[in-house]
């Protein structure tokens, strides 16, 4: 046995306790097992066996997992790291489990392997400056064959130590990086992660930026933060609170009722995100995501917005005298620009149709074909759409929302990408926040940069843009209203249950190597605008449409 080790049996599982920490395993191991590539085996002189090949065997997987957990629990970070396929990265994080996270006791209990993956549970005690608290969670590891050694090794990833850990992050216990907050909505209702799970990353970001400024006092926590190897403005993620600080009261622009509706709406579709904005002020009323990760795609995502982009494209065409709501516009089955052919969904056409009809039915070719007339009107094809996006919709400016955001991108494009941009494909990138703002601009006639806290708290300048020409804004509203109410409108079915003066635009964005297109939908009801995306959701009205409709119905 290891020197100083004590043996016990807990719940039918052997436990080794050494130096104040221990691990749970199926049985006791003397040193590192031979199948995992460590010490052990028969004594005497033997000829070196050739390196093994192929996937690890069940015995190797079990033995390597047990040996790794044993070394980690014992506090031998070096030995544990050598049982991984990336010792250089593993060793500092494993050593920091004691030194930085201040884990004073830990029991690691492996479960039954599924293939090469071994789940395990962690029961630990964290102690810091007189504060002590138990900590438990579940994680897993995978065992692979070492490429050069042929040994069975733990496939290293920081998530082995904690499932939320990523490369470039570390575990720390100490005074929190920022004071806690008590976030409230516009009416004073308390907003918590427990009640509104989608707000988790938003509340973390608000805490990091405003917790101290608003008068809070930090507590003692175990948290995930950047390890200093790269610049990062990501907020720390609290895993355990040893002692609570004094929370700062933080007022937000969110609306609890609308937020609850958004949370419920995205639960019906995987990989979905939605944002709602008050059109006349830019105040964000709801943010929700339903994703397999914790990424705030609703505000930081970067996806092609599909035909919801036609809101801005229509504005550009109207402003430049190339089309108007009731004027005829060609909508053929297909159109070719710079050697690339673009089609309408299901190859439909609209003989003798108007811009309004092409907008409401989402005719792609009607929004691309005018490019052939740009030169005669002395319009620069590569910059006309980017200029419109920035000048009137604030896309391309730097926003100061109150939390980290991606603020949309409509870059100058050449060749086929010029045509693709007209229908929200190619190099155009947006997220629901951006498209909710675009919708709000069309509804109100002027861009108001979205904010999630009072402007007085943000500090610094907000992005600005010129108001849309009155006639252009009115035509956009009319066409969106037709899309949401006419029998042929692609948004009519989704918006059927939404009251008030309403409008919509659907979108389906194709993604390379993805079976189904991303579903997009933008809409408004009275003074509330919203936009949603459901990745691989198909047609805009089928998935993203119901999400937006549910939010608008609750908030209007």
N, C-alpha and C positions, 0 to 999 in steps of 0.2 A: 504494500500500500504506500501511497505518497506520505512523506513525513508530515506529521501533524494533522493528518486527515482523520475525521471522525465519521463513523458509519452509523446510519440510522435507517429505519424503514418508515415511510410515511404513506399511508393509503395504499400499501402494497407495492410502492415504488421505492427503490433504493435511492437514498439521497447522500451525496458526499458534501460535507461542509469543510472548507479549508480556508483559513484566514478570514473568516467572517462571511464568506460567500459559498454558495453551493449550487449543485445542479441535480435535476431529477433525470433518471435514465432507466432503461429497462433492466440493467444490471450494472455491476461494478466492473470497471476496466482498470487494469494495472498498466499505466502508461498509455501510449498511443497505439492503436491497433495496427497490425500489419497490413490489413486490407486497405486501410486508408493511407498507407505509405509512411507511417511513423515507425517508432521502434517496436520491437516485439519479434516473436518467431523463435526458432530453435537456436541453440548455441552451437559453437563449433565453426569450422571453416566450410563455407559453401560457395558454390559458383553463383555469381550474380545472375538472377533470372532476367530474361528479356522483358522490356517494358510492355505492359499489358495494353491491349487495344480494345476498341469497341466500347459500348456503353457500360457504365459501372454495374456490377452485379448487386443484387439485393443485399447481400452481406456487406459489400463495400459501402453502399449507401448508408446502411444502418450504422456501421462502425465509424465511418467518417463523421457522420452527424453527431454521434455520441461523443467522439473524441473532441470535436470542435466545441460543442457545448460545454464539455467538461473543462477544457482549457479556458474558455471565456469566463465561465462561472468562478473558476479558481482565481481569476484575475491575471492569468498569464497571457497577456495580449500577444506577445511574440509567438508563443506556441500556437495559439489559435489562428493567428494570421498565416503561419506557415502551412496550415491545413486548408488554405484558400488558394484560388488561382490568381490572386492579386494581393500578395502580402504587403506590398508598399502602401496600397490604399487602405487595406483593412486594419493594419496595426494602429495607426493614430486614432481611428474611430473606436476601436475596441479598448484601447488604453484610456481614451477619454470617457468611457462609460463610468469608470471609477473617479478619474481625476477631475473631469469637467462636469459630468452629470451628477456626481456625488452619490452614486449608488453604493450603499454600504453592505447590502446583502441581496443576493439574487438566487432564485431557484428556477432553473430552466428544465422544462419537462417536454421531451419529444413525444409526438404522437405517431400514429401509423403512417408510413410512407405511402404516397400515391405516385407510383413510378419513381422518378428521381427526386421528387419534392417531399420534404419532410416538414410538417407543421410542428410548431412547438409553442408552449405557453411560457410567459414570463411573469413571475411573482417576485417583486423587488421591494426594497426599502430605500427611500431617498432621505438623506439627512444633510441639512445645511444650517450652520450657525444656530443650533438649538431647535430648529424646526425639523420634524420627522414625519413622513407620511408613506403609507404603502402605495405601491404602484403595480398594476397588472395590465397585461395586454397580450395579444397573440401575434405571432409572426411565422415565417417559414424560411426554409433554405432549400437550395437544390444542389445536388452532387453531380459533378461532371468528370470526365476523364481528362487529366492534364495533358496538354498538347505535346509537351516535350518530355515529361517524366513518365507518363502513363499512369500516374497515381490518381486515385479517386480523391477529388478535392471539392471543397465548397465553392460553388460559383459565386464569387463575391459581388455583392451589391449592398450599398448602405441600408437598404430596406430590410436586410437580415437583422440589423440591430433594432430597428423600429420600422414598421411598415410605411410610415410617412416620411422617412428620411430619404433624401436624394443626394446625388453626387454634388459636392460643393457645400454641403450642410453639415452641421454638427449638433450634438446634444449638449445643453448647458443647464446647470441649476444655479440660480443666483437671483439677484434683484432683476426684475423684469426690465426689458429694454424700454418699455413705456408703461405709463399708468393705465389701469383698466378704465373702461368707459361704461356709462349707462346710456346707451343710445335710445332715443325716443323718436317717434314719427312726428309728423307735422301737427298732430293733435295731442301729443304727450304720451301716447301709448308706448310701452317699453318694447324694444326690439331685441330679441335674443336668438342665438344660434339654435337653441333647443326648439323654439317655437317656429323659427323661420330658417331652416337649415341652409338654404341658398345664400343667405346673408353672411355665412361664415367668413369667406375671404374678404367681403366688403367690410364687415365689422373689424376684422383684423387690421385691414388697411387704415380704417378710420382711427382705430386705437393707436397705431403707430404714429400717425401724423398729428392727431389732436389730443391724445390722452394727457400729455404733460401740459400742452398749451391751455387746455380747458380747466386746469387746476387739480388734476388727479395726482395720487401718490402711488408709485410702483409697489407691488408686493414681491414675494419670493416664489419663483416658478421654475419648473423644468420645461424647457422650450427648445424648439428647433430654430436655429438661425444660421446665417451664412458663416462659413468657416474662414472667411477672409482671403480665400484664394482668388476671388473675383469680385468685382463690384456688383452689388445687389441691393435693390431697394425694396425687395420683397419683405413683407412684415414677418416678424417672428410668429411661430405657431406654438401656442401653449399646450402642453401635454398634461401637466400636473401642477396644481396650485398648492404650495405648502403653507403660505400665509397670504391672505387677501390684502391688497392695497386699498386705497381710497379711490373709488371710481369717480370719474369726471362726468357730469351731465352733458351729453352731446345731442343737440337738436339736429335732426336731418329733415330732408324734404320728402322722405318716403311716406307712404300712406299704408297703414297696417292692413286695411281691408283689401286694397289693391294688391299688396304684397302677398297676402294669403291666397288670393285668387291666382296669382302668378305661380306660387309654389304648387298649388293643386294642378294647374294646367300643364306644367312641364313634367309632372310625375307620370303623365299618360304617354310620354314619348321619350325614349332614350336619346341621349346626346342632344338635348334641346336646350334653348336659351331664349329669354325674352326680356325686354326692357319697355317700360311705359314712362312717358314724359308728358308733363302739362305743356300743351302747345304754346300758350300765350306767355309762359315764363321760362321754360326750359328746366323746370324743377323735376327731378327724377322721382317718380312715384313708386316704381317697383323694379326689382332686378332679381331674376331667378334663373337657375341652371339645374339641369338634371343630367349629370355626366358621370363617367366612370372614374374621373379624377376630380380634383378640387379646383381646377382652373376656372377662373371667372371669364368664360368665353363670351358671356353677354356683353362685357365691357372691354375685353382685351383680345377677343378672337380676331382672326384675319382670314376671312373666307370671301370668295366671289359671291356677290349678292344676287346674281341672276337677274330676272326681269324686274325686280323691285327698283333696279337702277334706272328703269325707264322713266321714273319720276323726274330725275335730273336730266335725262336725255331729252324728254319732252320739253322741259324748260329751255334747254339749249336750242332746240329746233324752233320753238315759238319765238324766243328772243331774237333769233337771227332771220326771222321772216321766211323760214323754210316750211312751216306748217302752222296750222291752227286747229283748234278743237273740231270745228265743223267742216274744215276744208278736206277735199279728196286727197288721199294718199295711197300709193300703190302697196299692196300686200300680196305679193306673189308667193308661190310655194317655196321658192328658194331664191337666193341672191348670192352672187360671187363678188368678193372684194379681195384684191391683191392675191389672186389665185386660190383663195379658200372659199368654199361654198358653205353657206349657212342656210338652215332649214327651219321651218315652223314645226311645232309639235304636231305629230301625226300628219305633217305635210298639208295643212289646211291653207286656204287662201281666202281673201275677202274681195271679190270683184266689186269695183266701184265704192269701196269703203272710205270712211273718214278716219282722221287721227283718233278721234274719240273711240270709234269701234275697234281700231287696231290696238289702242291702249287697253281697252276693257277686255279684249280677247287675247291680249298678249302676243301680238304678231311680231315676231323677231325681224322679219324682212322689211317691214314698214319703218323700222328705226335704223336700219342699216343702209337701205337704198338711197336716202337723201345724201349720203356721203358723195355720191357722184355729181352733186350739184354744188358742192362746197367751193370749188375753184371759181365758178362763175359768179358767186356771191362774195368772193375774196375772203373766204373763211379758212383758217388754218386747221386742217383736219386733225393734226396731231395734238393741238392744244385747246380746241374749242370746248370739249367736254371737261377737261381738267380746270380750265378757266371758270366755267360755269359753276362747277362743284365748289370751288374755293370762294368765288366772288359772292355767290348767293346762299350757299348751303354750309359754309364753314369747313368743308372737307378739304384737308390739306393744310389747315392752320393747326397750331398747337393748342389743345384744349386744357383748361385748368378746372377739372371737374370736382376735385376733392379727394379722389382715389385714383390709382393708376388706370389709365385707359389707352386703348389704341384708337386713334382719331380719324381713321379712314384714309384711303389712298386711291387717288385716280391719277396715275402718272401719265405723262405724255407717252404716246405709243406710236409705233410705225407698223406698216404692213397689215397683216390680218388682225393684229392686236387692236388696231384702231377700230375696226368693225366689231370685234368681240367686246370692247369696252362699252359700246353703245347699248348692249344688252346684258351688261353686268358680268361679263366673263373676261378671259384674258388676264391682265395684270391688275385689275381692280380688286381691292380688298376692303371689306367692311365687317361690321359686327352688328348685333341688334341695337346697341346704343346709337351707332351712327345712323342706321336706317330709321330708328324711331325719331331721331332729330331731323332727318330729311323729311319725314312724314309731317312732323310738327311744323317745319318751315313751310311746306306746301299748305298746310291747314291754316296757319296764322298769317302767312305772307312775309314773314321775316325770321331769320335765324336768331335764336336765343341759345347761347351755348349751354348745354346741359350742366346742371350742378346737383350734388347730392347733399350738401350742407349749405347753410345760409351764405350768401356771397360775402357778407361781412367777415366771416370766419376764414374763408379761403385765402384772402390776401393775394395781391398780384392781379394783373390784368386778365380778363377773360377774352376769349377769341370773339371776333366780331365779323360781320359780313353785311353787305348791302341788302336792303329789302328787295324782294322780287318786284318787278313791275306789276302794278295792280292787275292788269289784264292777264298777265302770265299766271299769277297766283290764282285768279278766278278760274281760268281754264284748267289748271291742275286739279283744283278742288272739284270742278264739274266732272272731269274724266274719272277721278277716283270715286266720286259718288256713283257714277254710272257703273263702274266696275263692281261696286258693292251692292247695287240694287237692280240692275237690268237683268233680264232673263238670260242674256248671253254673257254677262259679266263673270269672269273667272273667280271673283271673290264673293259672289252673291250667296252661294250656299253656306259658306262659312260665316258670313255676317248676318244671316237671317235672324238670329236672336238678339242682335245688338240694336239698341234704340238710338234716338237722337239723330242729328245730322251726321251721316257717316260716309266714309270713303275707304277704299282699299286698293292695294296692288299686290298681285301674286308674283312669285318667282320660283324658278327651278334652275339650280346651278349645277351643271355637269362637272364632275371631278374625275380626273384620270384614274383608272384602275379601281373605280368605285362602281358597284353594280347599279345603285339607284342614285339619282340626283339629290342634292340637298334641297330641302323644302324651305322656302322663304315666304314671308307674308308681312306686309306693312299695312296698317289701317288706323283710322281715327274715328272717334265718336265725340261729337261736340268739342270740348277743349282737351281731350286726352288722346294722345298718339302712342302707338305701340308697334313694335316689330319683333319678329321671332324667326329663329332658324331651327330646323330639325335635321341634323345630318343624316343622310341616306333616307330622308323622309318622303322622297318622291315629289309629286306635284305640290305647288305652294298651298293650294286650298285644302289639301288632304290632311296635312299634319300641322304645319306652322299656322295655318288659318284658324283651326279651333283653339290653339293656344292664345293667339292674339284676341280672338273674339271673347274668350272667357275673361281675359284681363279687362278689355274695354267694357264688357257688360257689368263687371263689378265696380269699375272706377268711374263710370259716367253717371 
